[in-house]
Amino acid sequence: MLKVSNISFSYTSDPLLKKMSFSLAKGSFLALIGESGCGKSTLLKLIYGLHDLELGSIFWNDDSVLGPKFNLVPGMPYMKYLAQDFDLMPYVTVAENVGKFLSNFYPEEKERRVNELLEVVEMTGFANTKAQLLSGGQMQRVALAKVLALEPELLLLDEPFSHIDNFLKNSLRRKIFKYLKKKEITCIIATHDTNDVLSFCDEVLVMKEGEIIDIGQTEEIYRYPSSFYSASLFGEVNEIKWEENELFVYPHQLEMSLNSTFEVEVKESYFKGDKYLIESVFNNQIVFFESKYNIERNTKIGLKIKIDL
Ligand SMILES: Nc1ncnc2c1ncn2[C@@H]1O[C@H](COP(=O)(O)OP(=O)(O)OP(=O)(O)O)[C@@H](O)[C@H]1O
């Protein structure tokens, strides 16, 4: 189990992470989400031991994570951290990069393992290509294979699919997360991509200005976000203020209704493939809802909130 207790950290005189505490069970996947610059990468680096904590402690089971002041080689041996810059050796092959941390003592076992991982990241055909000749997305896939090579107990991923095109992303994501579950590798993933979060992560931690503002099971946080900020990290959301009430409602939770007094005026329709996202106005507030069909600008439509959210 990972136990982060009361940690604080800053790069400058401004505090960045403020007394953060949470824990994560073995084998669980946690998504770190929050606006750019809120400290997600820094939190991953602290968990890995790349910076010294100012306050608090981080434990993986009974081992305390040590920063560079106390650890000659930064980074804890049973963890792997995939940074946004991939950290590949450019002049050696893909296979050598992936096998960098594997022992040469058992060459057949090493080759088998490298091939297995190249298969997971769908890079088998590039085994003998020098890393410098790869595209950004291919480099990212090799970097993923490399951090998996030694089967870490805790894997820390910083935007791991950001350079991978949509064509490949979905199947790759399914393969990687399935592999991690099978191996019971605990995983923390900093991401801006809600598809990483909703389908694959068991838990979500929402960060804002260096603090945890929501943490819990993914479905719970999605359905009952504590703020507009948390909800909007999952996509478009409406903050509907009505008399004394304030509600956070996703566009798919609204439906058209003939007799509703909640009447909006349509401003724009955005084609989304299987539906349109309609931008409308109600009491000077922007309201997004979904429609099967395009709706003309200035049309007045009654809406209601679906009972079964
Ligand atoms: N080595 C550093 N020295 C000084 N400031 C830094 C350093 N690394 C990051 N920062 C600053 O700390 C803040 C948090 O950065 P961090 O990369 O942790 O945020 P993030 O939430 O991961 O952002 P993003 O989503 O854009 O990747 C930012 O304001 C950043 O400029």
Ligand as a Chemical Component Dictionary entry (heavy atoms), coordinates in Angstrom:
data_LIG
# 
_chem_comp.id                   LIG 
_chem_comp.type                 NON-POLYMER 
_chem_comp.pdbx_formal_charge   0 
_chem_comp.three_letter_code    LIG 
# 
loop_
_chem_comp_atom.comp_id 
_chem_comp_atom.atom_id 
_chem_comp_atom.alt_atom_id 
_chem_comp_atom.type_symbol 
_chem_comp_atom.charge 
_chem_comp_atom.model_Cartn_x 
_chem_comp_atom.model_Cartn_y 
_chem_comp_atom.model_Cartn_z 
_chem_comp_atom.pdbx_ordinal 
LIG N1  N1  N 0 12.000 22.214 -11.427 1  
LIG C1  C1  C 0 11.156 23.221 -11.215 2  
LIG N2  N2  N 0 11.575 24.390 -10.696 3  
LIG C2  C2  C 0 10.721 25.401 -10.460 4  
LIG N3  N3  N 0 9.396  25.350 -10.695 5  
LIG C3  C3  C 0 8.916  24.209 -11.215 6  
LIG C4  C4  C 0 9.765  23.087 -11.512 7  
LIG N4  N4  N 0 9.003  22.086 -12.011 8  
LIG C5  C5  C 0 7.735  22.560 -12.044 9  
LIG N5  N5  N 0 7.683  23.831 -11.562 10 
LIG C6  C6  C 0 6.471  24.657 -11.414 11 
LIG O1  O1  O 0 5.628  24.009 -10.477 12 
LIG C7  C7  C 0 4.251  24.122 -10.874 13 
LIG C8  C8  C 0 3.639  22.729 -10.961 14 
LIG O2  O2  O 0 4.250  22.029 -12.040 15 
LIG P1  P1  P 0 3.839  20.530 -12.409 16 
LIG O3  O3  O 0 4.615  20.162 -13.607 17 
LIG O4  O4  O 0 3.969  19.689 -11.193 18 
LIG O5  O5  O 0 2.285  20.726 -12.753 19 
LIG P2  P2  P 0 1.277  19.757 -13.532 20 
LIG O6  O6  O 0 -0.005 19.799 -12.782 21 
LIG O7  O7  O 0 1.906  18.431 -13.749 22 
LIG O8  O8  O 0 1.139  20.507 -14.923 23 
LIG P3  P3  P 0 0.780  19.915 -16.380 24 
LIG O9  O9  O 0 -0.605 19.364 -16.285 25 
LIG O10 O10 O 0 0.838  21.127 -17.254 26 
LIG O11 O11 O 0 1.822  18.880 -16.735 27 
LIG C9  C9  C 0 4.247  24.883 -12.186 28 
LIG O12 O12 O 0 3.956  26.233 -11.914 29 
LIG C10 C10 C 0 5.660  24.733 -12.700 30 
LIG O13 O13 O 0 6.039  25.847 -13.454 31 
# 
loop_
_chem_comp_bond.comp_id 
_chem_comp_bond.atom_id_1 
_chem_comp_bond.atom_id_2 
_chem_comp_bond.value_order 
_chem_comp_bond.pdbx_ordinal 
LIG N1  C1  SING 1  
LIG C1  N2  SING 2  
LIG C1  C4  DOUB 3  
LIG N2  C2  DOUB 4  
LIG C2  N3  SING 5  
LIG N3  C3  DOUB 6  
LIG C3  C4  SING 7  
LIG C3  N5  SING 8  
LIG C4  N4  SING 9  
LIG N4  C5  DOUB 10 
LIG C5  N5  SING 11 
LIG N5  C6  SING 12 
LIG C6  O1  SING 13 
LIG C6  C10 SING 14 
LIG O1  C7  SING 15 
LIG C7  C8  SING 16 
LIG C7  C9  SING 17 
LIG C8  O2  SING 18 
LIG O2  P1  SING 19 
LIG P1  O3  DOUB 20 
LIG P1  O4  SING 21 
LIG P1  O5  SING 22 
LIG O5  P2  SING 23 
LIG P2  O6  DOUB 24 
LIG P2  O7  SING 25 
LIG P2  O8  SING 26 
LIG O8  P3  SING 27 
LIG P3  O9  DOUB 28 
LIG P3  O10 SING 29 
LIG P3  O11 SING 30 
LIG C9  O12 SING 31 
LIG C9  C10 SING 32 
LIG C10 O13 SING 33 
# 
